[in-house]
Amino acid sequence: AQKVTQAQTEISVVEKEDVTLDCVYETRDTTYYLFWYKQPPSGELVFLIRRNSFDEQNEISGRYSWNFQKSTSSFNFTITASQVVDSAVYFCALSEATGGFKTIFGAGTRLFVKA
Amino acid sequence: KAGVTQTPRYLIKTRGQQVTLSCSPISGHRSVSWYQQTPGQGLQFLFEYFSETQRNKGNFPGRFSGRQFSNSRSEMNVSTLELGDSALYLCASSLVASGNTGELFFGEGSRLTVL
């Protein structure tokens, strides 16, 4: 069965601090896809990144970076030099190739960035 | 390009009534998924449709149903409403034709309040 755990419920940082959001997943499939989504206060979920299980390369996009480690079943997300606009709820998600076209989400981590 | 459109955005119903929510996916997207979002349970998968066929269903009672039309628009229906059905119902569309590789594009949601 597929499962996504985001142990951090809320994180509060001061602007310009770096922050890492943790995500641990469980799956029996060898082929699967991991995602991060952002839900700002306005409410609409926005896709940030997708990784497949065969690509463990870390990725950097501006102030965002992702660390995918199959050995620890983790897909962590780091925001460098956080900004107030980064305040949102961040969701990690998992989709299995044989999972029947279903993406499941972690509980989310609420990030507060204070000026 | 228009995003995912959900209607109505807000609605109030009383226990025992039924409700129908509508979702228009992004043009060209044939997969539509529905999620229920509540503070306590987070994002829970309801069902996914592709080419008018339900390919997967989450762990919800039979009171929750859905369908997809030939133009990929989708509706979900909740009958005999209960207080616990109060939630934000999110629709998401995806471009993929098969497999689980695609990211989800979400609408703003329909916020249902059951009194």
Interface residues (C-beta under 8 A of the other chain):
Chain A: Y32 Y33 F35 Y37 G43 E44 L45 V46 F47 R50 N52 F91 S95 E96 A97 G99 G100 F101 K102 T103 I104 F105 G106 A107 G108
Chain B: S31 S33 Y35 G42 L43 F45 E48 F50 R55 N56 G58 L88 L90 A92 G99 N100 T101 E103 L104 F105 F106 G107 E108 G109
